[in-house]
């Protein structure tokens, strides 16, 4: 568990603020709003073999680095979005094997009706499997009755602290996020920031390929307001190959985490031979601008 001093509180907006947690060192594969210098272009070019996350140039991820270059591998094409906020019909959804939505498909004030419309739209998509986790705007979903949520969202697989195996690829979805305070109405699936790691993130299994959450891990495409407990569990224990999330709209894009640059965070769990982790913020909605769906080819 984290020491209580890890979280502070901004009194005027009631947003959890992290005071003393080390930052993850990552390589940005796509544009990051905090890094606009010429050095960013050189960094992006140096990792161009990873792909760009588009339909024509998807991110390429292998289950194990030893598989790189081998032939006749199985693979799934993942088409991923988050935070579409009633505008999913306005973006192009490329074809693929698995469609993934990481929460906030709707707005909190019209949740019930809009989720039905969203469910109907997802039913028209051609993907063989469609996965969804909730977000903080999905206030009409009862966290204690995931069976009812699945019944409402019957055109997709609803994941709430569950794992699904798709052709040998294990994907775990969890919708929780640290609680922000009483001034916020869109607070579905919010959890006390002091307990969320022990009660929720510690239950994420270690034998998964892909992790879906709504909230970002702290310091990775999150404006430093993500969850430190999630970061620590992901990079020191779970170590999925891909972590997909949303929530922080301005930080859409992908970053690559390498253990060799993060010994301070990993501590005695550090392993120099660990596989890299692809972190992707999938937030589509940018006010008047809408980002594109992210495409990932996963080989195993």
C-alpha positions as a LaTeX table, in Angstrom:
\begin{tabular}{lrrr}
\hline
Residue & $x$ (\AA) & $y$ (\AA) & $z$ (\AA) \\
\hline
Unk1 & 0.00 & 0.00 & 0.00 \\
Unk2 & 1.08 & 3.59 & $-0.56$ \\
Unk3 & 1.99 & 5.89 & 2.25 \\
Unk4 & $-0.79$ & 8.38 & 2.83 \\
Unk5 & 1.45 & 11.30 & 1.91 \\
Unk6 & 1.64 & 10.03 & $-1.66$ \\
Unk7 & $-1.64$ & 11.81 & $-2.40$ \\
Unk8 & $-2.35$ & 15.47 & $-1.70$ \\
Unk9 & $-5.55$ & 17.33 & $-2.46$ \\
Unk10 & $-6.05$ & 20.46 & $-4.49$ \\
Unk11 & $-8.57$ & 22.26 & $-2.27$ \\
Unk12 & $-10.33$ & 24.30 & $-4.95$ \\
Unk13 & $-11.01$ & 21.50 & $-7.39$ \\
Unk14 & $-10.79$ & 18.34 & $-5.22$ \\
Unk15 & $-8.51$ & 16.50 & $-7.65$ \\
Unk16 & $-6.00$ & 14.02 & $-6.19$ \\
Unk17 & $-2.47$ & 15.35 & $-6.59$ \\
Unk18 & 0.57 & 13.11 & $-6.31$ \\
Unk19 & 3.38 & 14.60 & $-4.25$ \\
Unk20 & 6.28 & 12.19 & $-3.95$ \\
Unk21 & 6.08 & 9.35 & $-6.45$ \\
Unk22 & 8.86 & 8.78 & $-9.02$ \\
Unk23 & 8.02 & 9.46 & $-12.66$ \\
Unk24 & 8.12 & 6.78 & $-15.33$ \\
Unk25 & 10.64 & 7.35 & $-18.12$ \\
Unk26 & 9.03 & 6.57 & $-21.47$ \\
Unk27 & 9.74 & 7.07 & $-25.17$ \\
Unk28 & 6.92 & 8.87 & $-26.96$ \\
Unk29 & 5.97 & 7.10 & $-30.19$ \\
Unk30 & 3.46 & 9.78 & $-31.15$ \\
Unk31 & 3.10 & 13.47 & $-30.37$ \\
Unk32 & 2.97 & 14.47 & $-26.71$ \\
Unk33 & 1.63 & 17.94 & $-25.82$ \\
Unk34 & 4.38 & 18.56 & $-23.28$ \\
Unk35 & 7.20 & 17.88 & $-25.75$ \\
Unk36 & 7.22 & 20.12 & $-28.81$ \\
Unk37 & 10.92 & 20.64 & $-29.41$ \\
Unk38 & 12.99 & 19.41 & $-32.35$ \\
Unk39 & 14.34 & 16.62 & $-30.16$ \\
Unk40 & 10.87 & 15.05 & $-30.21$ \\
Unk41 & 11.03 & 14.55 & $-33.98$ \\
Unk42 & 14.34 & 12.73 & $-33.65$ \\
Unk43 & 12.93 & 10.55 & $-30.89$ \\
Unk44 & 9.86 & 9.62 & $-32.89$ \\
Unk45 & 11.99 & 8.74 & $-35.91$ \\
Unk46 & 14.25 & 6.51 & $-33.82$ \\
Unk47 & 11.27 & 4.33 & $-32.90$ \\
Unk48 & 9.55 & 4.39 & $-36.28$ \\
Unk49 & 9.78 & 0.59 & $-36.61$ \\
Unk50 & 7.11 & 0.34 & $-33.91$ \\
Unk51 & 4.52 & 1.72 & $-36.34$ \\
Unk52 & 2.24 & 4.73 & $-36.04$ \\
Unk53 & $-1.01$ & 3.20 & $-34.80$ \\
Unk54 & $-2.90$ & 3.75 & $-38.05$ \\
Unk55 & $-4.70$ & 1.28 & $-40.28$ \\
Unk56 & $-1.92$ & 1.39 & $-42.87$ \\
Unk57 & 0.91 & 1.53 & $-40.34$ \\
Unk58 & $-0.27$ & $-0.13$ & $-37.11$ \\
Unk59 & 1.74 & $-0.44$ & $-33.94$ \\
Unk60 & 3.51 & $-3.80$ & $-33.98$ \\
Unk61 & 3.79 & $-5.66$ & $-30.67$ \\
Unk62 & 5.15 & $-9.17$ & $-30.05$ \\
Unk63 & 4.27 & $-11.26$ & $-27.01$ \\
Unk64 & 7.98 & $-11.87$ & $-26.51$ \\
Unk65 & 10.95 & $-10.11$ & $-28.06$ \\
Unk66 & 12.34 & $-13.51$ & $-29.07$ \\
Unk67 & 9.49 & $-13.84$ & $-31.57$ \\
Unk68 & 10.62 & $-10.84$ & $-33.60$ \\
Unk69 & 11.52 & $-11.90$ & $-37.12$ \\
Unk70 & 9.93 & $-15.34$ & $-36.90$ \\
Unk71 & 7.41 & $-16.50$ & $-39.49$ \\
Unk72 & 3.96 & $-18.08$ & $-39.26$ \\
Unk73 & 3.04 & $-16.33$ & $-36.02$ \\
Unk74 & $-0.56$ & $-15.93$ & $-34.92$ \\
Unk75 & $-1.78$ & $-12.38$ & $-34.67$ \\
Unk76 & $-4.77$ & $-10.27$ & $-33.74$ \\
Unk77 & $-5.53$ & $-6.83$ & $-35.09$ \\
Unk78 & $-6.87$ & $-4.60$ & $-32.31$ \\
Unk79 & $-8.89$ & $-1.48$ & $-33.12$ \\
Unk80 & $-9.01$ & 0.70 & $-30.04$ \\
Unk81 & $-10.82$ & 3.84 & $-28.83$ \\
Unk82 & $-11.87$ & 5.55 & $-25.61$ \\
Unk83 & $-13.76$ & 8.65 & $-24.49$ \\
Unk84 & $-15.92$ & 8.97 & $-27.58$ \\
Unk85 & $-18.66$ & 10.81 & $-25.60$ \\
Unk86 & $-21.58$ & 10.16 & $-27.98$ \\
Unk87 & $-19.50$ & 10.87 & $-31.10$ \\
Unk88 & $-18.32$ & 7.40 & $-32.04$ \\
Unk89 & $-20.46$ & 7.56 & $-35.19$ \\
Unk90 & $-18.36$ & 10.53 & $-36.36$ \\
Unk91 & $-15.06$ & 8.66 & $-36.53$ \\
Unk92 & $-13.90$ & 5.93 & $-38.85$ \\
Unk93 & $-13.54$ & 2.53 & $-37.18$ \\
Unk94 & $-11.11$ & 0.38 & $-39.22$ \\
Unk95 & $-11.83$ & $-3.30$ & $-39.60$ \\
Unk96 & $-9.96$ & $-5.75$ & $-37.40$ \\
Unk97 & $-10.30$ & $-8.80$ & $-35.20$ \\
Unk98 & $-11.08$ & $-7.12$ & $-31.87$ \\
Unk99 & $-12.76$ & $-3.78$ & $-31.20$ \\
Unk100 & $-11.85$ & $-2.26$ & $-27.82$ \\
Unk101 & $-13.46$ & 0.70 & $-26.05$ \\
Unk102 & $-11.88$ & 1.87 & $-22.78$ \\
Unk103 & $-14.78$ & 3.80 & $-21.33$ \\
Unk104 & $-16.77$ & 7.05 & $-21.45$ \\
Unk105 & $-18.70$ & 6.19 & $-24.57$ \\
Unk106 & $-21.39$ & 8.62 & $-23.35$ \\
Unk107 & $-21.92$ & 11.72 & $-21.21$ \\
Unk108 & $-23.04$ & 11.36 & $-17.60$ \\
Unk109 & $-26.19$ & 13.50 & $-17.89$ \\
Unk110 & $-27.76$ & 11.36 & $-20.64$ \\
Unk111 & $-26.12$ & 8.03 & $-19.86$ \\
Unk112 & $-29.05$ & 5.58 & $-19.98$ \\
Unk113 & $-30.41$ & 6.48 & $-23.40$ \\
Unk114 & $-27.00$ & 7.11 & $-24.94$ \\
Unk115 & $-25.61$ & 3.74 & $-23.88$ \\
Unk116 & $-28.46$ & 2.06 & $-25.75$ \\
Unk117 & $-27.61$ & 4.07 & $-28.87$ \\
Unk118 & $-23.93$ & 3.19 & $-28.41$ \\
Unk119 & $-24.78$ & $-0.49$ & $-28.05$ \\
Unk120 & $-26.76$ & $-0.42$ & $-31.29$ \\
Unk121 & $-23.87$ & 1.24 & $-33.12$ \\
Unk122 & $-21.33$ & $-1.29$ & $-31.85$ \\
Unk123 & $-23.67$ & $-4.03$ & $-33.06$ \\
Unk124 & $-23.12$ & $-2.82$ & $-36.63$ \\
Unk125 & $-19.33$ & $-3.17$ & $-36.46$ \\
Unk126 & $-17.82$ & $-6.19$ & $-38.27$ \\
Unk127 & $-15.20$ & $-7.14$ & $-35.65$ \\
Unk128 & $-15.40$ & $-10.71$ & $-34.36$ \\
Unk129 & $-15.04$ & $-9.61$ & $-30.73$ \\
Unk130 & $-15.98$ & $-6.29$ & $-29.14$ \\
Unk131 & $-14.82$ & $-5.37$ & $-25.64$ \\
Unk132 & $-15.94$ & $-2.52$ & $-23.39$ \\
Unk133 & $-15.06$ & $-1.26$ & $-19.93$ \\
Unk134 & $-16.90$ & 1.52 & $-18.15$ \\
Unk135 & $-15.65$ & 5.04 & $-17.51$ \\
Unk136 & $-16.51$ & 7.68 & $-14.96$ \\
Unk137 & $-19.28$ & 9.10 & $-17.19$ \\
Unk138 & $-21.16$ & 5.78 & $-17.24$ \\
Unk139 & $-23.13$ & 6.70 & $-14.12$ \\
Unk140 & $-26.13$ & 4.56 & $-15.12$ \\
Unk141 & $-24.11$ & 1.34 & $-14.78$ \\
Unk142 & $-24.24$ & $-0.30$ & $-11.36$ \\
Unk143 & $-20.76$ & $-1.36$ & $-10.24$ \\
Unk144 & $-22.36$ & $-4.00$ & $-8.01$ \\
Unk145 & $-24.36$ & $-5.56$ & $-10.85$ \\
Unk146 & $-22.07$ & $-6.16$ & $-13.83$ \\
Unk147 & $-24.59$ & $-8.73$ & $-15.05$ \\
Unk148 & $-27.09$ & $-5.93$ & $-15.66$ \\
Unk149 & $-24.46$ & $-3.91$ & $-17.51$ \\
Unk150 & $-23.75$ & $-6.89$ & $-19.75$ \\
Unk151 & $-27.46$ & $-7.29$ & $-20.44$ \\
Unk152 & $-27.72$ & $-3.64$ & $-21.49$ \\
Unk153 & $-24.56$ & $-3.83$ & $-23.62$ \\
Unk154 & $-25.44$ & $-7.09$ & $-25.32$ \\
Unk155 & $-23.58$ & $-6.30$ & $-28.55$ \\
Unk156 & $-20.21$ & $-6.41$ & $-26.79$ \\
Unk157 & $-18.39$ & $-8.12$ & $-23.95$ \\
Unk158 & $-18.51$ & $-6.01$ & $-20.80$ \\
Unk159 & $-15.41$ & $-6.40$ & $-18.63$ \\
Unk160 & $-15.41$ & $-5.40$ & $-14.97$ \\
Unk161 & $-12.40$ & $-6.88$ & $-13.20$ \\
Unk162 & $-12.50$ & $-9.82$ & $-15.58$ \\
Unk163 & $-10.20$ & $-11.57$ & $-18.01$ \\
Unk164 & $-11.17$ & $-12.89$ & $-21.41$ \\
Unk165 & $-9.17$ & $-15.25$ & $-23.61$ \\
Unk166 & $-9.43$ & $-14.51$ & $-27.32$ \\
Unk167 & $-7.67$ & $-17.13$ & $-29.41$ \\
Unk168 & $-4.93$ & $-17.48$ & $-26.82$ \\
Unk169 & $-4.56$ & $-13.76$ & $-26.05$ \\
Unk170 & $-5.58$ & $-12.87$ & $-22.50$ \\
Unk171 & $-7.13$ & $-9.44$ & $-21.95$ \\
Unk172 & $-8.12$ & $-8.01$ & $-18.57$ \\
Unk173 & $-10.43$ & $-5.03$ & $-18.11$ \\
Unk174 & $-11.02$ & $-2.86$ & $-15.03$ \\
Unk175 & $-12.98$ & 0.43 & $-14.98$ \\
Unk176 & $-11.93$ & 1.98 & $-11.65$ \\
Unk177 & $-10.25$ & 5.31 & $-11.02$ \\
Unk178 & $-9.22$ & 7.34 & $-7.95$ \\
Unk179 & $-12.08$ & 9.36 & $-6.49$ \\
Unk180 & $-11.91$ & 13.09 & $-7.25$ \\
Unk181 & $-14.28$ & 14.62 & $-4.73$ \\
Unk182 & $-17.83$ & 15.78 & $-4.15$ \\
Unk183 & $-17.82$ & 18.57 & $-6.76$ \\
Unk184 & $-17.77$ & 16.09 & $-9.66$ \\
Unk185 & $-20.92$ & 14.47 & $-10.98$ \\
Unk186 & $-19.24$ & 12.11 & $-13.44$ \\
Unk187 & $-17.81$ & 9.84 & $-10.75$ \\
Unk188 & $-18.90$ & 6.34 & $-11.74$ \\
Unk189 & $-16.49$ & 3.59 & $-10.69$ \\
Unk190 & $-14.52$ & 5.95 & $-8.46$ \\
Unk191 & $-12.61$ & 4.46 & $-5.55$ \\
Unk192 & $-10.75$ & 5.82 & $-2.56$ \\
Unk193 & $-7.24$ & 6.70 & $-3.71$ \\
Unk194 & $-5.64$ & 5.16 & $-0.63$ \\
Unk195 & $-7.27$ & 1.76 & $-1.16$ \\
Unk196 & $-7.55$ & 1.37 & $-4.91$ \\
Unk197 & $-4.23$ & $-0.42$ & $-5.32$ \\
Unk198 & $-4.86$ & $-3.02$ & $-2.65$ \\
Unk199 & $-8.54$ & $-3.54$ & $-3.44$ \\
Unk200 & $-8.50$ & $-3.33$ & $-7.24$ \\
Unk201 & $-5.12$ & $-3.19$ & $-8.97$ \\
Unk202 & $-3.58$ & $-5.98$ & $-6.89$ \\
Unk203 & $-6.22$ & $-8.31$ & $-8.34$ \\
Unk204 & $-5.01$ & $-7.87$ & $-11.91$ \\
Unk205 & $-3.56$ & $-11.27$ & $-12.92$ \\
Unk206 & 0.03 & $-11.56$ & $-14.08$ \\
Unk207 & $-0.62$ & $-13.92$ & $-16.99$ \\
Unk208 & $-2.27$ & $-11.37$ & $-19.27$ \\
Unk209 & $-1.17$ & $-9.93$ & $-22.59$ \\
Unk210 & $-3.25$ & $-6.76$ & $-22.61$ \\
Unk211 & $-4.61$ & $-4.56$ & $-19.82$ \\
Unk212 & $-7.59$ & $-2.23$ & $-20.24$ \\
Unk213 & $-8.29$ & 0.52 & $-17.71$ \\
Unk214 & $-10.07$ & 3.83 & $-17.98$ \\
Unk215 & $-7.63$ & 5.81 & $-15.87$ \\
Unk216 & $-3.98$ & 6.22 & $-16.94$ \\
Unk217 & $-1.06$ & 5.10 & $-14.81$ \\
Unk218 & 0.68 & 7.98 & $-13.09$ \\
Unk219 & 3.12 & 10.00 & $-15.24$ \\
Unk220 & 2.31 & 8.25 & $-18.54$ \\
Unk221 & 0.13 & 10.43 & $-20.80$ \\
Unk222 & $-1.88$ & 11.64 & $-17.82$ \\
Unk223 & $-0.91$ & 15.26 & $-17.01$ \\
Unk224 & 0.47 & 13.83 & $-13.74$ \\
Unk225 & $-2.99$ & 13.05 & $-12.42$ \\
Unk226 & $-3.08$ & 9.32 & $-13.16$ \\
Unk227 & $-2.92$ & 6.58 & $-10.56$ \\
Unk228 & 0.49 & 5.77 & $-8.97$ \\
Unk229 & $-0.78$ & 2.47 & $-7.59$ \\
Unk230 & $-1.74$ & 1.40 & $-11.10$ \\
Unk231 & 1.68 & 2.37 & $-12.45$ \\
Unk232 & 3.50 & 0.35 & $-9.81$ \\
Unk233 & 1.36 & $-2.75$ & $-10.23$ \\
Unk234 & 1.66 & $-2.65$ & $-14.02$ \\
Unk235 & 5.43 & $-2.19$ & $-14.30$ \\
Unk236 & 6.62 & $-4.24$ & $-11.31$ \\
Unk237 & 4.18 & $-7.16$ & $-11.15$ \\
Unk238 & 1.71 & $-7.50$ & $-14.03$ \\
Unk239 & 3.97 & $-6.47$ & $-16.94$ \\
Unk240 & 1.44 & $-6.77$ & $-19.78$ \\
Unk241 & 2.70 & $-6.20$ & $-23.28$ \\
Unk242 & 0.08 & $-3.51$ & $-23.90$ \\
Unk243 & $-1.79$ & $-1.18$ & $-21.53$ \\
Unk244 & $-4.72$ & 0.72 & $-23.05$ \\
Unk245 & $-6.59$ & 3.55 & $-21.29$ \\
Unk246 & $-8.15$ & 6.99 & $-21.81$ \\
Unk247 & $-9.70$ & 9.57 & $-19.46$ \\
Unk248 & $-7.12$ & 12.35 & $-19.96$ \\
Unk249 & $-8.26$ & 13.75 & $-23.29$ \\
Unk250 & $-5.32$ & 16.00 & $-24.16$ \\
Unk251 & $-2.74$ & 13.24 & $-23.85$ \\
Unk252 & $-3.91$ & 10.93 & $-26.64$ \\
Unk253 & $-1.10$ & 8.88 & $-28.15$ \\
Unk254 & 1.40 & 6.11 & $-27.46$ \\
Unk255 & 4.53 & 5.80 & $-25.35$ \\
Unk256 & 6.97 & 2.93 & $-24.91$ \\
Unk257 & 8.17 & 1.88 & $-21.46$ \\
Unk258 & 11.54 & 0.16 & $-21.05$ \\
Unk259 & 12.64 & $-1.40$ & $-17.77$ \\
Unk260 & 16.25 & $-0.40$ & $-18.36$ \\
Unk261 & 15.26 & 3.25 & $-17.90$ \\
Unk262 & 13.10 & 2.74 & $-14.81$ \\
Unk263 & 15.13 & 1.01 & $-12.12$ \\
Unk264 & 14.06 & 3.68 & $-9.61$ \\
Unk265 & 10.40 & 2.67 & $-9.96$ \\
Unk266 & 10.91 & $-1.07$ & $-10.24$ \\
Unk267 & 13.34 & $-1.34$ & $-7.33$ \\
Unk268 & 14.10 & $-4.96$ & $-6.40$ \\
Unk269 & 11.60 & $-6.11$ & $-9.07$ \\
Unk270 & 13.84 & $-4.77$ & $-11.84$ \\
Unk271 & 14.68 & $-7.26$ & $-14.60$ \\
Unk272 & 16.88 & $-6.05$ & $-17.41$ \\
Unk273 & 15.49 & $-8.69$ & $-19.79$ \\
Unk274 & 11.87 & $-7.59$ & $-19.30$ \\
Unk275 & 9.77 & $-6.97$ & $-22.39$ \\
Unk276 & 8.84 & $-3.39$ & $-23.23$ \\
Unk277 & 5.30 & $-2.19$ & $-22.50$ \\
Unk278 & 3.27 & $-0.18$ & $-25.00$ \\
Unk279 & 1.09 & 2.39 & $-23.22$ \\
Unk280 & $-1.65$ & 4.03 & $-25.29$ \\
Unk281 & $-4.03$ & 6.82 & $-24.31$ \\
Unk282 & $-6.99$ & 6.27 & $-26.63$ \\
Unk283 & $-9.06$ & 9.38 & $-25.77$ \\
Unk284 & $-10.88$ & 10.32 & $-28.97$ \\
Unk285 & $-12.74$ & 13.44 & $-27.89$ \\
Unk286 & $-10.80$ & 16.71 & $-28.05$ \\
Unk287 & $-13.67$ & 19.19 & $-28.02$ \\
Unk288 & $-14.31$ & 20.07 & $-31.66$ \\
Unk289 & $-11.52$ & 17.78 & $-32.79$ \\
Unk290 & $-11.81$ & 14.00 & $-32.78$ \\
Unk291 & $-8.75$ & 11.76 & $-32.78$ \\
Unk292 & $-8.51$ & 8.54 & $-34.77$ \\
Unk293 & $-8.93$ & 4.97 & $-33.62$ \\
Unk294 & $-5.61$ & 3.31 & $-32.78$ \\
Unk295 & $-4.69$ & 0.09 & $-34.59$ \\
Unk296 & $-2.34$ & $-2.49$ & $-33.08$ \\
Unk297 & $-1.16$ & $-5.78$ & $-34.58$ \\
Unk298 & $-0.33$ & $-8.21$ & $-31.77$ \\
Unk299 & 1.84 & $-11.22$ & $-32.68$ \\
Unk300 & 2.16 & $-14.28$ & $-30.48$ \\
\hline
\end{tabular}
